[in-house]
Amino acid sequence: MIIQPKTRGFICTTAHPEGCAKQVQRQIDYVRSQPKLEGPRNVLVIGASTGYGLASRIVSAFGAGANTVGVYFDKEAEGSRTATAGWYNSAAFEQVAAEAGLKSYSIVGDAFSDEIKAKTIDLIKTELGQIDLLVYSVASPRRTHPKTGETFSSVIKPLGETYSNKTVNFHSGEVTVATIEPATEDELRQTIAVMGGEDWQMWIDELKKAGVLADQATTVAYSYLGPEITHAVYLDGTIGAAKMDLEKAAKNINEQLSAAGGRAFVSVNKALVTQSSSAIPVVPLYISALYKVMKEKGLHEGCIEQMYRLFSERLYSGKEVPVDSRGLIRIDDWEMKEDIQSEVAQLWQDLTTENVYELSDLEGYRREFFQLFGFETEGIDYEKDTDPAVAVINLR
Ligand code: NAD
């Protein structure tokens, strides 16, 4: 069939297998062009099919030559419905990893469930023995608690007060003011249950109990802090509260692992176009302004450049891992540079529908958004009949 993008708000409901494969190959090529890493040997990535999790998996495999297990929640194609982008990305990853002689496995299902944890542990036992890195990179709108059965939904809302700021419809370029009512106590509780640290801690407990977490293992989960412009809707809002909970989990896990020489970190990453960040009001316009400034200064990075730098200059540099006063890894250091932020703040004041394509990189944002789904990718013939059914080899 001819596969074209179909959008509904900030989601794209179709994905292109060849375009996704090409995007994955581009990330692999980038990592292969960089110096080899003295990194992890056996890696488990939870949330491995898109965004930061996929990039972490690619850096582990093609930067450090590690064997990888990827856990993700994606759908294969059915009839005329395409698979999700994460499915196609993972199909491509597995293929290239196999050609490179790396062991790699995919587990598709709900990482929050006991069943998927047990299945993953069995796989590690039989195929890898132990893992020495766990990357926790889940971004989800919902979580069903494995013990109580309660299903929680996360919301992106401010706390305490109504918040208004500029936002953009990145399809039309219309800049408007978004007004978001504050979250209720229950919405806050549910968001922390979905995006906080409980599930990460559960993974560690289960892996340890089963004896599949190596002594001196490393684990890392991802967070975002961002500038003043986004604070009300991110850092000081429901999602920021969930990230504080993630930091608390990192401290507990670090204590738990340190006796055997292990370590746990939260890495604060740069704001980037991913399926998750496009759902947050205000953030796509901020990212467009940020991209404009960072590209002009030659400091722009995507997921893969960020993750390569996280591994090579922080987690596996052979030196003590540099952290800030709160113990966080700061790979958002370039984004948060004073000169970058003051230019973005200036642009932010001036941004309107009339000048948005001139003052910000909204066109770059829009293109990257479609590239997440394998569209607008150079070298792909989108008029060509394409089979949406693609198998993931090594699917368990
Ligand atoms: P993403 O949407 O690209 O990826 C999310 C991944 O989680 C996918 O692989 C998806 O399959 C998986 N997933 C979702 N629900 C799942 C479930 N129930 N079981 C198994 N897998 C599931 O997201 P992202 O933007 O890469 O975010 C990853 C992490 O990075 C999040 O913690 C996010 O807060 C953080 N982060 C993102 C940004 C950004 O700008 N995008 C910046 C800093 C930090």
Boltz pocket constraint, residues with backbone or C-beta under 6 A from the ligand:
constraints:
  - pocket:
      binder: B
      contacts: [[A, 46], [A, 47], [A, 48], [A, 49], [A, 50], [A, 51], [A, 52], [A, 53], [A, 71], [A, 72], [A, 73], [A, 74], [A, 86], [A, 109], [A, 110], [A, 111], [A, 112], [A, 136], [A, 137], [A, 138], [A, 139], [A, 140], [A, 141], [A, 142], [A, 222], [A, 223], [A, 224], [A, 267], [A, 268], [A, 269], [A, 270], [A, 271], [A, 272], [A, 273], [A, 274], [A, 275], [A, 276], [A, 277]]
      max_distance: 6.0
